[in-house]
Amino acid sequence: MAENTKNRVQQAKSMVIGCAVLAAIFISGLQYFVLNLPRQMASPAHKSDGIVVITGGQQRLDAGLTLLANGTASKLLISGVGAGLNKVILANDLRLDQTQRDLLMCCAELEFAARDTRGNARAARHWAETNHLASLYLVTANYHMPRAKLAFEREMPHINLQYWPVSPDDLQIDSWWTNPGLVRLLAREYAKFLAEFIRLY
């Protein structure tokens, strides 16, 4: 009886130690992930055939429309738009200025089917193939870009992909560990990135 109790205690200790080691590895990986998030760029290095914006905030769409306005590309896909929206509603909800509205109306296409990053990548591939596009700029939040990059590169190995990370105003990287909400957001995204990486490799 005493031997069984001793074994159970030893197993419990091993589990605690194992969990602590895994937690330490995860936290170290998370810190590396955050410190190496892609930086927002001042200007595009190259032109492209098209731009894909993954929905998730006005700053992403603003960035895509700015690239469009600057002549970086002539076509824009907004992937993952909510059902029931159209360009007019979208422009009103996001309070776009007249220049942005004109660009949205003339040169953007809304995509409604995608429900996750893999769906965004599949939709972008179909759009690129339909429009005979050989190169794309991908626009999404900087914390989402590593996972999006994995999905898009797997889905479109034949497309020249370039990346335009957007740094959300409320993403204070220098002090991210002091904000519980931000810690949860980044930890969740890091876990999703690891899952996508493991799935692919």
C-alpha positions in Angstrom: 0.0 0.0 0.0 2.8 2.4 1.0 4.6 1.5 -2.2 1.6 2.3 -4.4 1.2 5.7 -2.6 4.9 6.4 -3.2 4.5 5.6 -6.9 1.5 7.8 -7.2 3.4 10.7 -5.5 6.3 10.1 -7.8 4.1 10.1 -10.9 2.4 13.3 -9.7 5.8 15.0 -9.2 6.8 13.9 -12.7 3.6 15.3 -14.2 4.1 18.6 -12.4 7.7 18.8 -13.6 6.7 17.9 -17.1 4.0 20.5 -17.2 6.4 23.1 -15.8 9.0 22.3 -18.5 6.4 22.5 -21.2 5.1 25.8 -19.9 8.6 27.2 -19.8 9.2 26.1 -23.4 5.9 27.6 -24.5 6.6 30.9 -22.7 10.1 31.1 -24.2 8.7 30.4 -27.6 6.0 33.0 -27.2 8.5 35.6 -26.2 10.6 34.8 -29.3 7.5 34.8 -31.5 6.5 38.3 -30.2 9.9 39.8 -30.5 10.2 38.6 -34.1 6.9 39.8 -35.4 7.2 41.4 -38.8 7.6 45.2 -38.7 5.3 47.6 -40.5 7.0 49.0 -43.5 7.1 52.6 -44.8 6.7 51.8 -48.5 6.4 48.7 -50.7 9.6 47.4 -52.2 7.9 46.0 -55.3 4.7 46.2 -57.3 2.3 43.3 -57.5 -0.5 42.0 -59.6 -3.0 42.0 -56.7 -3.5 42.7 -53.0 -5.3 40.4 -50.6 -6.6 41.9 -47.3 -7.7 39.4 -44.6 -10.5 41.0 -42.7 -10.1 41.8 -39.0 -9.9 45.5 -38.5 -10.1 48.8 -40.4 -6.3 49.3 -40.3 -5.9 46.3 -42.6 -8.4 47.6 -45.1 -6.9 51.1 -44.9 -3.4 49.6 -45.6 -4.8 47.7 -48.6 -6.5 50.7 -50.1 -3.4 52.8 -49.6 -1.3 50.2 -51.5 -4.0 50.3 -54.2 -4.0 54.1 -54.3 -0.2 54.2 -54.6 -0.3 52.0 -57.7 1.3 49.0 -55.9 -1.4 46.8 -57.6 -4.6 47.4 -59.6 -6.8 44.8 -57.9 -7.8 44.1 -54.3 -9.5 41.1 -52.7 -11.1 41.6 -49.2 -11.3 38.0 -47.9 -13.6 36.9 -45.1 -16.3 39.6 -45.3 -19.3 39.0 -43.1 -22.5 37.8 -44.7 -25.0 40.5 -45.6 -22.3 43.2 -46.2 -21.7 45.0 -49.4 -19.3 47.7 -50.5 -21.6 50.5 -49.5 -22.3 49.1 -46.1 -18.6 48.4 -45.6 -17.6 51.9 -46.6 -20.2 53.4 -44.2 -19.3 51.1 -41.3 -15.6 51.9 -41.7 -16.2 55.6 -42.4 -14.0 55.6 -45.5 -13.2 58.9 -47.1 -14.2 59.6 -50.7 -10.9 58.5 -52.2 -11.1 55.2 -50.3 -14.7 54.7 -51.3 -13.9 55.3 -55.0 -11.1 52.7 -54.8 -13.3 50.2 -53.0 -16.1 50.6 -55.6 -13.9 50.4 -58.7 -11.1 48.0 -57.9 -12.0 45.8 -54.9 -13.8 42.4 -54.7 -15.5 41.1 -51.6 -15.1 37.4 -50.6 -17.6 35.9 -48.2 -16.9 32.2 -47.9 -13.6 32.2 -45.9 -14.1 31.5 -42.2 -10.4 31.0 -41.2 -6.9 31.6 -42.4 -6.8 28.5 -44.5 -10.1 29.6 -46.1 -8.6 33.0 -46.9 -5.6 31.3 -48.6 -7.9 29.1 -50.7 -10.0 32.0 -51.7 -7.0 34.1 -52.6 -5.6 31.2 -54.8 -8.9 30.9 -56.6 -9.0 34.7 -57.1 -5.4 34.8 -58.4 -6.0 31.9 -60.8 -9.3 33.4 -62.1 -7.6 36.8 -62.7 -4.3 35.3 -64.0 -2.3 37.0 -61.2 1.3 35.9 -60.8 2.1 38.0 -57.6 0.2 39.1 -54.6 0.6 41.4 -51.6 -0.8 39.8 -48.4 -2.1 42.4 -45.9 -3.0 41.3 -42.3 -2.1 42.2 -38.7 1.6 41.6 -37.8 0.7 39.1 -35.1 -1.4 37.1 -37.6 1.2 37.3 -40.4 3.4 34.3 -39.4 0.4 31.9 -39.5 -1.1 33.5 -42.6 2.3 33.2 -44.4 2.4 29.5 -43.7 -1.1 28.9 -45.1 -0.7 31.1 -48.1 2.7 29.7 -49.1 1.3 26.2 -48.9 -1.7 27.0 -50.9 0.1 29.1 -53.6 3.6 27.9 -54.1 3.4 29.1 -57.7 2.5 32.7 -56.7 5.1 35.3 -55.9 3.9 36.4 -52.4 4.9 39.6 -50.7 3.8 40.7 -47.2 2.5 43.9 -45.7 2.1 43.5 -42.0 -0.1 46.0 -40.2 0.7 47.0 -36.6 -2.6 47.6 -34.7 -2.7 50.8 -32.7 -3.5 48.9 -29.5 -0.7 46.3 -29.9 2.0 47.7 -27.6 4.8 45.2 -28.3 7.2 46.9 -25.9 5.1 46.1 -22.9 2.8 43.3 -24.1 3.4 41.2 -21.0 1.8 43.9 -18.8 -1.6 43.7 -20.6 -3.6 40.5 -19.8 -5.8 40.9 -22.8 -2.8 41.3 -25.1 -1.1 38.3 -23.5 -4.1 36.2 -24.2 -4.3 37.4 -27.8 -0.7 36.7 -28.6 -0.6 33.4 -26.7 -3.6 32.2 -28.6 -2.1 33.3 -31.9 1.2 31.6 -31.1 -0.6 28.4 -30.2 -2.5 28.5 -33.6 0.8 29.2 -35.4 2.4 26.2 -33.7 -0.6 24.0 -34.7 -0.4 25.2 -38.3 3.4 24.6 -38.4 3.0 21.1 -37.0 0.2 20.3 -39.5 2.3 21.4 -42.4 5.7 20.0 -41.4 
